[in-house]
Amino acid sequence: MSWKSLKQLIAFCALALAQCLGQGELHFCLHADPKTFHPLLVDDDASEAIRYLTGGVLVRLNRRSQQLEPELATSWKISEQSRSITFTLRRGLKFSDGTPFGVEDVAFTMRSLMDPALHSPIGDAFRSAPGEIRIKTVGKDKITITFPAPVAELDKLFDQVAVMSAYSSLKERAVLGPFVLAEYKPGSFVALKRNVNYWKVDSSGRRLPYLDSVYLHIQQNRELELSRFRRGEIQIINGLDGEYYDRLQTQSPSEVFDAGPSFDSEEMWFNQVPTAPIPAYKLAWFRSTEFRQAISAAINRQDIVRLVFNGHASPAVGPVSPANHFWFDTNLEAHSFDTGVALRLLLRNGFHMSVGVLRDAQGHAVEFSIVTNSGNKARERMAVMIQQDLASIGIKATILTLDFPSLIERMTRSFNYEACLLGLVNMDLDPNSQMNIWLSSGENHQWNPAQKSPATPWEAEIDRLMRAQASTTEPAKRKRLFNRVQEIVREQEPFIYLVHKNALSAVARVVRGADPVALSPQTYWQIDRMSLITERATR
Amino acid sequence: MKYVRVVVITVVAAIFCAALAASTLAPANYATQFRENPNSPPSHRFLLGTDELGRDRFSRVLFGSRVSLLLAPAAAAISTLLAALVGTVMGYLGGTWEKMMMAAVDLFLSLPWLFLLITIRALLPLDLSPIMSVIVTFTLLGLLGWAASARVICAGVRALRHSGFMINARALGCHPRRLIAVQLLPNMRPILAAQFLTSIPVFILAEANLGMLGLGVSEPLPSLGGLMRELENISAIAVQPWRLAPLIVLVACVSAFQILVSGREVNS
């Protein structure tokens, strides 16, 4: 074969491959409706997914290497002991609607983010101290943002800040990410189409993303999600249930992936909001450290791992997963399942047993409800197991499954719940991304959010430690401070951590370019390089 | 046909009796988790095996049948009563009143009742026990499920309104209330009974649908709908066909009610 023929053959193959990879519509499921499409107000998984797929960020954390990579900024420099960051922006980029991208957009985004009136959960992570930020632009492509106090891991925080246009009439709908919102039917689907102005190209100069569109079907029921995957209606599943993983593995081992312990956690907490519409005596139980510790000791986490997750999980000790090697505090004592300890703690706190029923000092039977989201079989099963565990110490727990919007409404607005069982999705390795959870003023400080001043001394201590670690750039010192936070959380148990699920996922054989990892969004973290091969090509 | 009816009645009676005697017949409490025996196959100890949490499936089917088979007829009674009230008034008044009321019924039928149920369920008090939650669920089903029956009853009343005995009674000066109570309703009994019997399987299935969505009866109380959530795991059914037990009970009950209704229609 001559060189010329070989070249022609290679060119033909490349063209054929390009055609196979070319168009495609990726389908996968969201487990709830997105609460918002505003990138700075993202507070839930579904909205987070939309932001990841549509938002353009200055820097992006590579989910595999866990290193930052340039995106809209070609370079960045941190100065003034992590108080200030200077970005050099890419030139000639456009938002999805054609509006040019520039330093004004970054400035506008940062001002919006830090605006207290917006109540941005992401903004909380940047607030290491009270005060205003200063923004200085140099020329057309350099911008310096200075914070009132040092912010730890400052550059990494920008992984979650999707830049908005200062001038577009579409406002937050004008995006810089690979996809743009095309249609949203509440309860049904979110359709994203390819952003024709997306700036990235592949090594051969082809404009990314490869996919034409992404369809996010709103599907709470995991069984149905799995059925749809099997039928080929959806191509990826994130956060696959252990049982489904085992089932799929027996049928199609090449389509399932176990990336080890995930960064996410499943936890239960009691409502400690003083104004919550629950009886005062119950609020008193929930605010008692011994009561929470007793509940925690009465829960058999090993059984939960074995029966609910088929062994694809590990008992949780605290907010940080053992997969997070740097931040996980190895000195934390694992929870031991011991109903004797639980009862001793309760008796010490004035509770007593009466004919198999636990009663408080005033004689009230200890009963409370646990709310969780309907359709999540693992959580429903966990709740049922906790119910039986608590029954063994005379506590009656009732389970209430609610659709997600109703649950969020109760958790964040009406506070009309007693205990809640939910999971926390961690997008970031750094504890700074959890500022909105740990600061007592945070909107996501779930057990008692948005406090004007810390309700308890230990919450005040957590506030101080979190602010201190966020204002320090020295990793060892930060680690020491956050270890102390983990110890306080372990001791006080505002969240009763249950398990860290393994990062299980499924990717159909037709998908190319997926590289499942433990960090969210597991399977589609490099969505712009993912493609679908045609059915003909797979045969 | 008579032989079939006898068999059907026997089957329904047997299921009802078993459900009523669940506390005695069940070898274990429906909520007890035998955690060392999850997903066990049928054995002397667990006649229909165990579920994922090690709960005895046979006991759960018995208790689940009790919940569904006792409360579905109650819901059917509520809906038939409401349907009889609205349908009779509509059919008796006729003319513009009937048209207006029929439009209201059509509007009611077009309501997304599933979302309404989900919303109402979300508003339920926290301390509601599983038993109360299931009663509320079936009561809601009964309150929301009358509209279709009301149309049928209205048509029946309309047909009877101009019948000879009604004209005679009206000519003798019978008061409308007495006319409805003494003349109309007794003649509507076959239709009302058929509507009642038809509604029972509808409500069992409606609860099953809610159960499949995770919005049915609260755990750990079982219901046929809730138990059928195990069937979502289709591949597991091939390996563990005993998971089909609640479905078989449901199909047997629904079929039995349908046969009873059709037999009654033939007789009437």
Boltz contact constraints between the chains, C-beta under 6 A:
constraints:
  - contact:
      token1: [A, 223]
      token2: [B, 232]
      max_distance: 6.0
  - contact:
      token1: [A, 247]
      token2: [B, 235]
      max_distance: 6.0
  - contact:
      token1: [A, 303]
      token2: [B, 35]
      max_distance: 6.0
  - contact:
      token1: [A, 307]
      token2: [B, 38]
      max_distance: 6.0
  - contact:
      token1: [A, 307]
      token2: [B, 53]
      max_distance: 6.0
  - contact:
      token1: [A, 369]
      token2: [B, 126]
      max_distance: 6.0
  - contact:
      token1: [A, 374]
      token2: [B, 214]
      max_distance: 6.0
  - contact:
      token1: [A, 374]
      token2: [B, 215]
      max_distance: 6.0
  - contact:
      token1: [A, 375]
      token2: [B, 214]
      max_distance: 6.0
  - contact:
      token1: [A, 384]
      token2: [B, 219]
      max_distance: 6.0
  - contact:
      token1: [A, 384]
      token2: [B, 220]
      max_distance: 6.0
  - contact:
      token1: [A, 388]
      token2: [B, 33]
      max_distance: 6.0
  - contact:
      token1: [A, 399]
      token2: [B, 218]
      max_distance: 6.0
  - contact:
      token1: [A, 399]
      token2: [B, 219]
      max_distance: 6.0
  - contact:
      token1: [A, 401]
      token2: [B, 214]
      max_distance: 6.0
  - contact:
      token1: [A, 402]
      token2: [B, 122]
      max_distance: 6.0
  - contact:
      token1: [A, 403]
      token2: [B, 118]
      max_distance: 6.0
  - contact:
      token1: [A, 406]
      token2: [B, 122]
      max_distance: 6.0
  - contact:
      token1: [A, 418]
      token2: [B, 126]
      max_distance: 6.0
